[in-house]
Amino acid sequence: MENAPETLTIMTRPLVSELLIEAPDYYDLVAAFVDELPGLIQDLQKLHDVKDWDTMSEKIHDLKGLGGGYGYPQISEVATTIESGLLDQQHALIAVQLEKLVQLLDRIQLGLASVAR
């Protein structure tokens, strides 16, 4: 477990949108997306809880595209894993990945704050 502190640092490091790194003028657009993320993630968690797999599949597919579009490929990666979990009916995997989205959200919010105008 020598690497545990290093891993913790990576998991809590602010995550800045790749779009903002390349085009800072898109700050307001990215900020609006980040403001919507908590509600989107909460909706996904509720859909998981009530086992509404069809609606969850639609929403996660949308999130997969949005993540990359706003400069957060990490969101797209997790969404892709959730989408695969839905196809394979791996509901425990989905729950773990939803928690990863929550962790990413924390890092994304820190990253956005670090580049705030």
PAZAVO-336289 format. One record per residue (C-alpha): residue number from 1; x, z, y; residue in three letters; chain. Coordinates in steps of 0.1 Angstrom, whole numbers. Each point is the difference from the previous one (the first is absolute). Layout:
n,xx,zz,yy,res,chain
NUM,X,Z,Y,ALA,A
...
end
This chain:
n,xx,zz,yy,res,chain
1,0,0,0,MET,A
2,30,-5,23,GLU,A
3,-19,-29,17,ASN,A
4,-32,20,7,ALA,A
5,8,8,37,PRO,A
6,10,-37,6,GLU,A
7,-32,-12,-16,THR,A
8,-20,24,21,LEU,A
9,17,-13,31,THR,A
10,-9,-36,-9,ILE,A
11,-36,10,-7,MET,A
12,-4,17,33,THR,A
13,20,-24,22,ARG,A
14,-21,-17,27,PRO,A
15,-11,-35,-10,LEU,A
16,0,-25,28,VAL,A
17,-20,-33,-3,SER,A
18,23,-30,-7,GLU,A
19,-23,-19,24,LEU,A
20,8,25,28,LEU,A
21,37,-3,-7,ILE,A
22,-2,-38,4,GLU,A
23,-27,-1,27,ALA,A
24,-5,32,19,PRO,A
25,-27,-16,21,ASP,A
26,-24,4,-30,TYR,A
27,1,38,4,TYR,A
28,-37,3,10,ASP,A
29,-11,-21,-29,LEU,A
30,21,19,-25,VAL,A
31,-11,34,15,ALA,A
32,-37,-11,-5,ALA,A
33,7,-7,-36,PHE,A
34,18,33,-5,VAL,A
35,-30,18,16,ASP,A
36,-23,-16,-26,GLU,A
37,22,9,-30,LEU,A
38,-12,36,-5,PRO,A
39,-36,-12,-2,GLY,A
40,9,-28,-24,LEU,A
41,20,23,-23,ILE,A
42,-28,26,1,GLN,A
43,-25,-27,-9,ASP,A
44,22,-11,-30,LEU,A
45,3,36,-12,GLN,A
46,-38,4,2,LYS,A
47,-5,-33,-19,LEU,A
48,24,13,-27,HIS,A
49,-18,33,-2,ASP,A
50,-34,-17,-6,VAL,A
51,16,-27,-22,LYS,A
52,-12,-29,21,ASP,A
53,27,-23,-14,TRP,A
54,-15,-33,13,ASP,A
55,-2,12,37,THR,A
56,34,16,-4,MET,A
57,15,-32,-13,SER,A
58,-13,-19,30,GLU,A
59,13,25,25,LYS,A
60,34,4,-16,ILE,A
61,4,-38,-1,HIS,A
62,-7,0,38,ASP,A
63,25,28,5,LEU,A
64,26,-18,-20,LYS,A
65,-1,-29,25,GLY,A
66,-3,21,31,LEU,A
67,30,22,-9,GLY,A
68,24,-30,0,GLY,A
69,-17,-16,30,GLY,A
70,6,30,21,TYR,A
71,36,4,-11,GLY,A
72,-4,26,-28,TYR,A
73,9,-17,-33,PRO,A
74,1,35,-16,GLN,A
75,-38,2,4,ILE,A
76,-3,-34,-16,SER,A
77,22,12,-29,GLU,A
78,-21,31,-7,VAL,A
79,-32,-20,4,ALA,A
80,12,-26,-25,THR,A
81,7,28,-25,THR,A
82,-35,14,6,ILE,A
83,-15,-34,-4,GLU,A
84,18,-4,-34,SER,A
85,-12,35,-9,GLY,A
86,-36,-10,7,LEU,A
87,3,-31,-22,LEU,A
88,15,21,-28,ASP,A
89,-23,30,6,GLN,A
90,29,23,5,GLN,A
91,-19,26,21,HIS,A
92,27,27,-1,ALA,A
93,26,-25,13,LEU,A
94,-24,-9,28,ILE,A
95,-3,36,10,ALA,A
96,38,3,2,VAL,A
97,2,-31,21,GLN,A
98,-27,12,23,LEU,A
99,22,30,6,GLU,A
100,29,-23,8,LYS,A
101,-21,-17,26,LEU,A
102,-6,34,16,VAL,A
103,37,7,0,GLN,A
104,6,-35,15,LEU,A
105,-26,7,27,LEU,A
106,20,31,11,ASP,A
107,32,-20,2,ARG,A
108,-18,-28,18,ILE,A
109,-15,23,26,GLN,A
110,34,15,6,LEU,A
111,16,-34,3,GLY,A
112,-27,-12,25,LEU,A
113,6,32,21,ALA,A
114,37,-7,0,SER,A
115,-5,-34,17,VAL,A
116,-30,10,22,ALA,A
117,0,-15,34,ARG,A
end
